Amino acid sequence: MAESVGSENEAGYLSGIFQEMLNPINMFLIGIISFLVYKIFRNTTQSSSSKSAPVEPTLPRLRRDFTVQELRQYDGNQPDGRILVAVNGNVYDVTKGKRFYGPGGPYAAFGGRDASRGLATFSVTSNDNNEYDDLSDLNTMEMDSVREWEMQFKERYIFVGKLLAPGEQPTNYSDEDEDAPSDKAAEKPKEE
């Protein structure tokens, strides 16, 4: 008998909750919550499918050395939009960071240039000097800063080649080994 009274109380309790949910205000709130859950679920499934689609075409890998004048051509204003930046004598393809280094970006002054001096002195001004900067006048702390920046560029961006000092011959990089110059081809001047 005690069990039948307990089950009647449970049935009455569940019936009370169900009747409370049928209240017009609660039905309206349940409808809004259901709609919001649907929108959240739909947006997450759409955003995950859109992430798999490529946003823009990838450029062919560039592997060569540059003079200061040649580097200037890669400031993001050319048709392919490629952006190269030199740091401590090494040239990196920073095209994937074009919102920073491209035209209109906060570091656009570094696009197509040797950014070493600017990074060492914490100055984001354009280096309009068309001459090679050997950085010999920087103090130890500034050179340490350049090396730290160089490590960050090595981790984030693709190494392209070297920034050539006046009179220095370009390295001819082979297709077999993309990370090191070929021993045979290193001594030959680059054909243009």
Salt bridges, closest charged atoms under 4 A:
GLU56 OE1 - LYS98 NZ 3.11
GLU70 OE1 - ARG64 NH2 3.14
GLU70 OE2 - LYS190 NZ 3.90
ASP80 OD2 - ARG82 NE 4.00
ASP93 OD2 - ARG82 NH1 2.72
ASP128 OD1 - ARG113 NH2 3.43
ASP133 OD2 - ARG117 NE 2.66
ASP137 OD1 - ARG117 NH2 2.63
ASP144 OD1 - ARG147 NH1 3.09
GLU168 OE2 - LYS162 NZ 3.22
GLU178 OE1 - ARG61 NH1 2.72
GLU192 OE2 - LYS190 NZ 3.24
